Amino acid sequence: MLTFANPLHYPLAVLAGGVFLAIAVRVARLPSPIAIPLAGVVTVAGATVLKQKESQRPPTLQNPALERELQQVRQQAQLIAQKAESLRSESEKLALATTEMELLSTIQFACDRF
């Protein structure tokens, strides 16, 4: 799905739109009511392309120690999510067999937040 990017976050796209506007008005002699919207389209399209290229590149860290620590945190987060899922399914089983519905629904709610 294509989502438009905010051109103000991408100065290169704004520069491209400005250059297009200057060329369209000065060189191509387009009237301003036509050139300005076209420059806006060029700016938004450029920002969208830059945003898509930015999201395709995986972020890399220059510090290997920080990269290892980040990987450990990801593994811990996955482990916690797995434990939360197993706890949630166990609380569902217990919810059917007990009268402590409020406690078990609180556990389920907490697990669902992960």
MDAnalysis code that builds the backbone (N, CA, C; Angstrom):
import MDAnalysis as mda
import numpy as np

u = mda.Universe.empty(342, n_residues=114, atom_resindex=np.repeat(np.arange(114), 3), trajectory=True)
u.add_TopologyAttr("name", ["N", "CA", "C"] * 114)
u.add_TopologyAttr("resid", np.arange(1, 115))
u.add_TopologyAttr("resname", ["MET", "LEU", "THR", "PHE", "ALA", "ASN", "PRO", "LEU", "HIS", "TYR", "PRO", "LEU", "ALA", "VAL", "LEU", "ALA", "GLY", "GLY", "VAL", "PHE", "LEU", "ALA", "ILE", "ALA", "VAL", "ARG", "VAL", "ALA", "ARG", "LEU", "PRO", "SER", "PRO", "ILE", "ALA", "ILE", "PRO", "LEU", "ALA", "GLY", "VAL", "VAL", "THR", "VAL", "ALA", "GLY", "ALA", "THR", "VAL", "LEU", "LYS", "GLN", "LYS", "GLU", "SER", "GLN", "ARG", "PRO", "PRO", "THR", "LEU", "GLN", "ASN", "PRO", "ALA", "LEU", "GLU", "ARG", "GLU", "LEU", "GLN", "GLN", "VAL", "ARG", "GLN", "GLN", "ALA", "GLN", "LEU", "ILE", "ALA", "GLN", "LYS", "ALA", "GLU", "SER", "LEU", "ARG", "SER", "GLU", "SER", "GLU", "LYS", "LEU", "ALA", "LEU", "ALA", "THR", "THR", "GLU", "MET", "GLU", "LEU", "LEU", "SER", "THR", "ILE", "GLN", "PHE", "ALA", "CYS", "ASP", "ARG", "PHE"])
u.atoms.positions = np.array([
    [0.843, -1.177, 0.000],
    [0.000, 0.000, 0.000],
    [0.887, 1.238, 0.000],
    [0.563, 2.185, -0.820],
    [1.345, 3.400, -0.963],
    [0.855, 4.441, 0.026],
    [1.750, 4.935, 0.857],
    [1.413, 6.019, 1.765],
    [2.315, 7.190, 1.437],
    [1.752, 8.368, 1.443],
    [2.507, 9.557, 1.119],
    [3.368, 9.971, 2.304],
    [4.504, 10.564, 1.996],
    [5.434, 11.017, 3.026],
    [5.323, 12.523, 3.176],
    [5.660, 13.003, 4.355],
    [5.689, 14.430, 4.600],
    [6.955, 15.004, 3.969],
    [6.830, 15.875, 2.984],
    [8.018, 16.398, 2.312],
    [8.919, 17.208, 3.237],
    [8.376, 17.746, 4.303],
    [9.199, 18.540, 5.211],
    [10.213, 17.691, 5.969],
    [10.027, 16.382, 5.980],
    [10.996, 15.487, 6.605],
    [12.117, 15.106, 5.643],
    [11.971, 15.475, 4.376],
    [12.948, 15.108, 3.349],
    [13.354, 16.356, 2.569],
    [14.383, 17.049, 3.047],
    [14.795, 18.307, 2.393],
    [15.203, 18.125, 0.937],
    [15.731, 16.970, 0.575],
    [16.114, 16.734, -0.812],
    [14.886, 16.770, -1.719],
    [13.767, 16.263, -1.250],
    [12.531, 16.295, -2.038],
    [12.030, 17.724, -2.194],
    [12.160, 18.526, -1.143],
    [11.752, 19.933, -1.222],
    [12.646, 20.679, -2.219],
    [13.939, 20.371, -2.190],
    [14.862, 20.982, -3.144],
    [14.483, 20.608, -4.578],
    [14.153, 19.350, -4.802],
    [13.758, 18.909, -6.140],
    [12.488, 19.624, -6.591],
    [11.540, 19.802, -5.695],
    [10.313, 20.526, -6.040],
    [10.590, 21.986, -6.365],
    [11.489, 22.601, -5.597],
    [11.847, 23.996, -5.871],
    [12.560, 24.161, -7.195],
    [13.478, 23.258, -7.493],
    [14.177, 23.303, -8.775],
    [13.185, 23.090, -9.914],
    [12.269, 22.129, -9.738],
    [11.253, 21.899, -10.768],
    [10.409, 23.148, -10.972],
    [10.021, 23.818, -9.891],
    [9.207, 25.026, -9.995],
    [9.956, 26.120, -10.746],
    [11.221, 26.309, -10.400],
    [12.005, 27.350, -11.073],
    [12.148, 27.048, -12.564],
    [12.438, 25.800, -12.896],
    [12.593, 25.436, -14.315],
    [11.262, 25.547, -15.047],
    [10.178, 25.117, -14.399],
    [8.867, 25.163, -15.053],
    [8.426, 26.589, -15.336],
    [8.716, 27.499, -14.416],
    [8.261, 28.876, -14.598],
    [9.220, 29.649, -15.497],
    [10.532, 29.515, -15.279],
    [11.503, 30.324, -16.020],
    [11.840, 29.762, -17.397],
    [12.068, 28.465, -17.463],
    [12.520, 27.878, -18.727],
    [11.337, 27.441, -19.585],
    [10.431, 26.674, -19.008],
    [9.307, 26.141, -19.778],
    [8.178, 27.147, -19.932],
    [8.236, 28.255, -19.195],
    [7.223, 29.317, -19.259],
    [5.802, 28.817, -18.976],
    [5.705, 27.860, -18.020],
    [4.373, 27.412, -17.595],
    [3.765, 28.471, -16.695],
    [2.452, 28.664, -16.762],
    [1.823, 29.613, -15.851],
    [1.908, 29.106, -14.402],
    [1.978, 30.031, -13.476],
    [2.117, 29.681, -12.054],
    [1.002, 28.767, -11.543],
    [-0.274, 28.980, -11.920],
    [-1.322, 28.075, -11.425],
    [-1.135, 26.621, -11.854],
    [-0.355, 26.388, -12.884],
    [-0.079, 25.009, -13.314],
    [1.232, 24.520, -12.702],
    [2.234, 25.379, -12.662],
    [3.563, 24.980, -12.200],
    [3.598, 24.686, -10.706],
    [2.887, 25.455, -9.916],
    [2.930, 25.270, -8.453],
    [2.360, 23.911, -8.043],
    [1.168, 23.511, -8.520],
    [0.693, 22.162, -8.145],
    [1.593, 21.051, -8.662],
    [2.160, 21.225, -9.861],
    [3.074, 20.220, -10.377],
    [4.324, 20.109, -9.501],
    [4.823, 21.242, -9.028],
    [5.979, 21.219, -8.132],
    [5.621, 20.521, -6.818],
    [4.398, 20.730, -6.348],
    [3.940, 20.029, -5.144],
    [3.887, 18.531, -5.351],
    [3.430, 18.121, -6.518],
    [3.380, 16.693, -6.836],
    [4.788, 16.111, -6.887],
    [5.720, 16.844, -7.504],
    [7.108, 16.376, -7.580],
    [7.693, 16.260, -6.175],
    [7.400, 17.225, -5.317],
    [7.928, 17.211, -3.954],
    [7.387, 16.027, -3.159],
    [6.089, 15.811, -3.201],
    [5.485, 14.706, -2.451],
    [5.938, 13.359, -3.019],
    [6.025, 13.265, -4.335],
    [6.474, 12.009, -4.946],
    [7.925, 11.723, -4.567],
    [8.757, 12.752, -4.580],
    [10.155, 12.562, -4.176],
    [10.275, 12.137, -2.734],
    [9.483, 12.742, -1.853],
    [9.511, 12.373, -0.436],
    [9.027, 10.940, -0.244],
    [8.027, 10.544, -1.003],
    [7.513, 9.181, -0.889],
    [8.552, 8.164, -1.340],
    [9.241, 8.467, -2.429],
    [10.285, 7.562, -2.911],
    [11.413, 7.459, -1.891],
    [11.817, 8.601, -1.324],
    [12.877, 8.588, -0.316],
    [12.456, 7.814, 0.930],
    [11.197, 7.942, 1.306],
    [10.693, 7.214, 2.474],
    [10.716, 5.714, 2.226],
    [10.321, 5.298, 1.034],
    [10.326, 3.865, 0.719],
    [11.744, 3.313, 0.698],
    [12.685, 4.051, 0.145],
    [14.071, 3.599, 0.139],
    [14.629, 3.527, 1.553],
    [14.227, 4.478, 2.387],
    [14.688, 4.506, 3.774],
    [14.161, 3.315, 4.558],
    [12.916, 2.936, 4.304],
    [12.330, 1.819, 5.053],
    [12.858, 0.473, 4.579],
    [13.409, 0.399, 3.356],
    [13.934, -0.857, 2.844],
    [15.315, -1.163, 3.391],
    [16.054, -0.142, 3.792],
    [17.396, -0.363, 4.328],
    [17.301, -0.782, 5.788],
    [17.899, -1.898, 6.156],
    [17.901, -2.272, 7.574],
    [18.876, -1.372, 8.330],
    [18.480, -0.917, 9.509],
    [19.389, -0.069, 10.268],
    [20.603, -0.858, 10.747],
    [21.758, -0.261, 10.642],
    [22.985, -0.910, 11.089],
    [23.661, -0.032, 12.127],
    [24.273, -0.689, 13.074],
    [25.007, 0.019, 14.129],
    [26.497, -0.137, 13.891],
    [27.245, 0.897, 14.205],
    [28.692, 0.857, 14.026],
    [29.391, 0.189, 15.207],
    [28.715, 0.135, 16.337],
    [29.304, -0.423, 17.552],
    [28.911, -1.899, 17.667],
    [29.872, -2.841, 17.532],
    [29.518, -4.271, 17.591],
    [29.015, -4.702, 18.967],
    [29.531, -4.097, 20.028],
    [29.066, -4.455, 21.373],
    [27.601, -4.058, 21.546],
    [27.249, -2.899, 21.039],
    [25.858, -2.447, 21.113],
    [24.955, -3.319, 20.251],
    [25.465, -3.754, 19.112],
    [24.698, -4.656, 18.239],
    [24.417, -5.989, 18.933],
    [25.424, -6.545, 19.622],
    [25.227, -7.809, 20.361],
    [24.215, -7.620, 21.480],
    [24.323, -6.510, 22.198],
    [23.388, -6.257, 23.297],
    [21.969, -6.086, 22.768],
    [21.828, -5.422, 21.640],
    [20.512, -5.260, 21.033],
    [19.930, -6.599, 20.611],
    [20.763, -7.479, 20.083],
    [20.316, -8.820, 19.702],
    [19.863, -9.606, 20.930],
    [20.579, -9.486, 22.037],
    [20.179, -10.162, 23.273],
    [18.837, -9.638, 23.770],
    [18.632, -8.335, 23.669],
    [17.360, -7.746, 24.107],
    [16.221, -8.250, 23.224],
    [16.459, -8.368, 21.917],
    [15.429, -8.910, 21.028],
    [15.070, -10.342, 21.401],
    [16.088, -11.152, 21.706],
    [15.832, -12.545, 22.085],
    [15.052, -12.605, 23.392],
    [15.407, -11.752, 24.348],
    [14.676, -11.728, 25.617],
    [13.228, -11.295, 25.397],
    [13.026, -10.323, 24.532],
    [11.664, -9.863, 24.249],
    [10.835, -10.975, 23.603],
    [11.440, -11.730, 22.698],
    [10.726, -12.849, 22.080],
    [10.396, -13.915, 23.116],
    [11.320, -14.189, 24.015],
    [11.081, -15.169, 25.065],
    [9.950, -14.719, 25.987],
    [9.953, -13.449, 26.346],
    [8.893, -12.916, 27.209],
    [7.545, -12.992, 26.493],
    [7.529, -12.688, 25.200],
    [6.274, -12.768, 24.442],
    [5.757, -14.198, 24.382],
    [6.657, -15.164, 24.216],
    [6.243, -16.566, 24.197],
    [5.689, -16.980, 25.556],
    [6.353, -16.559, 26.630],
    [5.870, -16.890, 27.970],
    [4.525, -16.233, 28.238],
    [4.353, -15.009, 27.780],
    [3.076, -14.324, 27.974],
    [1.961, -15.041, 27.221],
    [2.258, -15.516, 26.027],
    [1.252, -16.248, 25.249],
    [0.873, -17.551, 25.941],
    [1.867, -18.279, 26.472],
    [1.546, -19.529, 27.160],
    [0.776, -19.258, 28.454],
    [1.121, -18.187, 29.151],
    [0.393, -17.814, 30.366],
    [-1.036, -17.423, 30.045],
    [-1.233, -16.716, 28.935],
    [-2.575, -16.313, 28.532],
    [-3.431, -17.528, 28.182],
    [-2.850, -18.474, 27.458],
    [-3.631, -19.665, 27.098],
    [-3.943, -20.508, 28.333],
    [-3.017, -20.562, 29.271],
    [-3.270, -21.299, 30.501],
    [-4.350, -20.617, 31.332],
    [-4.342, -19.285, 31.350],
    [-5.376, -18.580, 32.104],
    [-6.748, -18.746, 31.461],
    [-6.788, -18.896, 30.137],
    [-8.065, -19.174, 29.478],
    [-8.625, -20.517, 29.923],
    [-7.744, -21.507, 30.030],
    [-8.186, -22.831, 30.480],
    [-8.692, -22.761, 31.920],
    [-7.971, -22.013, 32.764],
    [-8.382, -21.898, 34.155],
    [-9.648, -21.071, 34.317],
    [-9.887, -20.129, 33.421],
    [-11.065, -19.280, 33.518],
    [-12.345, -20.101, 33.403],
    [-12.282, -21.175, 32.673],
    [-13.462, -22.016, 32.513],
    [-13.700, -22.901, 33.737],
    [-12.654, -23.151, 34.517],
    [-12.768, -24.103, 35.610],
    [-12.793, -23.457, 36.995],
    [-12.758, -22.133, 37.097],
    [-12.673, -21.513, 38.417],
    [-13.634, -20.336, 38.529],
    [-13.774, -19.873, 39.757],
    [-14.650, -18.731, 40.021],
    [-13.852, -17.434, 40.149],
    [-12.542, -17.486, 40.065],
    [-11.692, -16.302, 40.178],
    [-11.576, -15.606, 38.818],
    [-12.699, -15.237, 38.253],
    [-12.734, -14.667, 36.916],
    [-11.992, -13.337, 36.834],
    [-12.118, -12.492, 37.823],
    [-11.505, -11.159, 37.774],
    [-9.984, -11.258, 37.730],
    [-9.407, -12.111, 38.547],
    [-7.962, -12.286, 38.564],
    [-7.465, -12.838, 37.223],
    [-8.163, -13.836, 36.703],
    [-7.737, -14.437, 35.451],
    [-7.919, -13.486, 34.270],
    [-8.970, -12.692, 34.288],
    [-9.144, -11.726, 33.195],
    [-8.084, -10.634, 33.268],
    [-7.636, -10.282, 34.470],
    [-6.543, -9.324, 34.618],
    [-5.251, -9.898, 34.063],
    [-5.006, -11.175, 34.307],
    [-3.814, -11.836, 33.756],
    [-3.886, -11.872, 32.242],
    [-5.052, -12.201, 31.704],
    [-5.206, -12.226, 30.258],
    [-4.973, -10.853, 29.651],
    [-5.504, -9.825, 30.306],
    [-5.328, -8.460, 29.800],
    [-3.847, -8.085, 29.792],
    [-3.145, -8.418, 30.849],
    [-1.713, -8.103, 30.924],
    [-0.923, -8.857, 29.859],
    [-1.279, -10.096, 29.621],
    [-0.577, -10.882, 28.602],
    [-0.878, -10.384, 27.194],
    [-2.100, -9.920, 26.973],
    [-2.461, -9.411, 25.658],
    [-1.711, -8.129, 25.313],
    [-1.274, -7.400, 26.315],
    [-0.540, -6.162, 26.064],
    [0.835, -6.436, 25.502],
    [1.359, -7.640, 25.676],
    [2.638, -7.995, 25.080],
    [2.389, -8.373, 23.683],
])
